[in-house]
Amino acid sequence: MSPTVAATRRQARVPSGGDGPPSLLPRHREVGLTDQQAVDLYRAMVVARRISEACLRLAFQGTLDVAIPADGHEAAQVASIRALRPTDFAYLFYRSIPAAYARGMTAREIMLDSFGRAAGPSSGGKNLPGHWAHRGLNLMSISGSVGTQIPNAVGTALASKVRGEDAVTIVYFGDGGASKSDFHEGLNFAAVHHVPVVLFCENNGIAISVPFEKQSPVGSIAERAAAYGVLGTTVDGGDPLAVYATTCAAVERARRGQGPTLIEAKVSRIGQHTSQVGDLRTRAEIREATAHDPLPAYAAYLRGQGLLDKARQAALEARATSEIAQAIEEARDAPLPEPSAATRDVYGPTT
Ligand SMILES: Cc1ncc(C[n+]2csc(CCOP(=O)(O)OP(=O)(O)O)c2C)c(N)n1
């Protein structure tokens, strides 16, 4: 992780009481989460981590073509997607297992997609694994070309506005994606047309192996927002409560007709880029990334609140293990797409 990312992470805490007297509420209540919702954020983070680990294992065994680990991104993704309503729209990207799961994709659906099976909701086994989409959950279809989901999301948000619907669209991408023209075009168009979109950048400080400093002359993605007249904000992506509060505020602004927000969540990419791309980072850099693992930090918070203990943690892990084992078994046995499906949803009818 770059020094810039580390420094900003340390500063990026949502203030608990603003200018008034300090709040007596626990932080999760302060941001509007019940005890149960606060624990459920953690549960989703844990299941997502275990799915991500299982996919990497299966890819190394040669069972999956590719796995794209999300370790370190869980807090940012789970907490942000939970700020949306079911009627809102989301564009994920390839590192989005936690967001997909927290939105409602089951472990079984994630495995069907990972195995490229016909019943996979993302594309029926036709797109690359890891390009998460789900019609019933308003998770929109994405391309493998990084950043292209940004203008698509702006278009979806514009459609909601034109139709007079109050749906908000969120779009996820990495710091590398933010180097694409799609980011600048999308942000500019969203600002000019005042569309209800939240651009959510997961800045893990590295794009495959290119450090953020080699992509950006300024220290943060969020500060680019000013050039487009848009609100830009940086948040500690390892802190799910801060992420939830920040995303809720952005979603509400969008819903009130106050236009787009650019959120930059500083996260750590703990694992390698994908199962197919080895890690070029030094051991010290990987240690530094691992030190910012959001799971133990949030577990410690919940223990401090009396919401988690050893027995609950063990039960949660056991449920995750059996849920994933069953999902793998079902996906392994599920049929591949028929060859005749190859052109379905690719070309329109010829009449
Ligand atoms: C247009 C385009 N160029 C290059 C690639 C190859 N590529 C795949 S992932 C990736 C890195 C993107 O990094 P970032 O957006 O920071 O996300 P991260 O992988 O770190 O989560 C690149 C360059 C691509 N998919 N699309």
The ligand as a MOL file (V3000), in Angstrom:
LIG
                    3D

  0  0  0     0  0            999 V3000
M  V30 BEGIN CTAB
M  V30 COUNTS 26 27 0 0 0
M  V30 BEGIN ATOM
M  V30 1 C -9.4680 -1.2070 -20.9170 0
M  V30 2 C -8.7230 -2.2510 -20.1680 0
M  V30 3 N -7.3880 -2.1350 -20.0650 0
M  V30 4 C -6.6730 -3.0640 -19.3780 0
M  V30 5 C -7.3040 -4.1200 -18.8040 0
M  V30 6 C -6.5130 -5.1630 -18.0390 0
M  V30 7 N -6.7890 -5.0240 -16.6130 0 CHG=1
M  V30 8 C -7.6190 -5.8720 -15.9920 0
M  V30 9 S -7.7570 -5.5050 -14.3830 0
M  V30 10 C -6.7040 -4.2030 -14.5120 0
M  V30 11 C -6.3210 -3.3870 -13.3080 0
M  V30 12 C -7.3650 -2.4810 -12.8510 0
M  V30 13 O -6.9950 -2.0060 -11.5900 0
M  V30 14 P -8.0000 -1.2560 -10.6530 0
M  V30 15 O -9.0100 -0.5460 -11.4590 0
M  V30 16 O -7.1950 -0.4380 -9.7030 0
M  V30 17 O -8.7640 -2.3970 -9.8600 0
M  V30 18 P -8.1760 -3.5420 -8.9420 0
M  V30 19 O -7.8770 -4.6960 -9.8540 0
M  V30 20 O -6.9630 -3.0280 -8.2480 0
M  V30 21 O -9.2530 -3.8740 -7.9790 0
M  V30 22 C -6.2550 -4.0640 -15.8000 0
M  V30 23 C -5.3110 -3.0250 -16.2370 0
M  V30 24 C -8.7110 -4.2170 -18.9500 0
M  V30 25 N -9.4100 -5.2090 -18.4170 0
M  V30 26 N -9.3870 -3.2590 -19.6220 0
M  V30 END ATOM
M  V30 BEGIN BOND
M  V30 1 1 1 2
M  V30 2 1 2 3
M  V30 3 2 2 26
M  V30 4 2 3 4
M  V30 5 1 4 5
M  V30 6 1 5 6
M  V30 7 2 5 24
M  V30 8 1 6 7
M  V30 9 2 7 8
M  V30 10 1 7 22
M  V30 11 1 8 9
M  V30 12 1 9 10
M  V30 13 1 10 11
M  V30 14 2 10 22
M  V30 15 1 11 12
M  V30 16 1 12 13
M  V30 17 1 13 14
M  V30 18 2 14 15
M  V30 19 1 14 16
M  V30 20 1 14 17
M  V30 21 1 17 18
M  V30 22 2 18 19
M  V30 23 1 18 20
M  V30 24 1 18 21
M  V30 25 1 22 23
M  V30 26 1 24 25
M  V30 27 1 24 26
M  V30 END BOND
M  V30 END CTAB
M  END
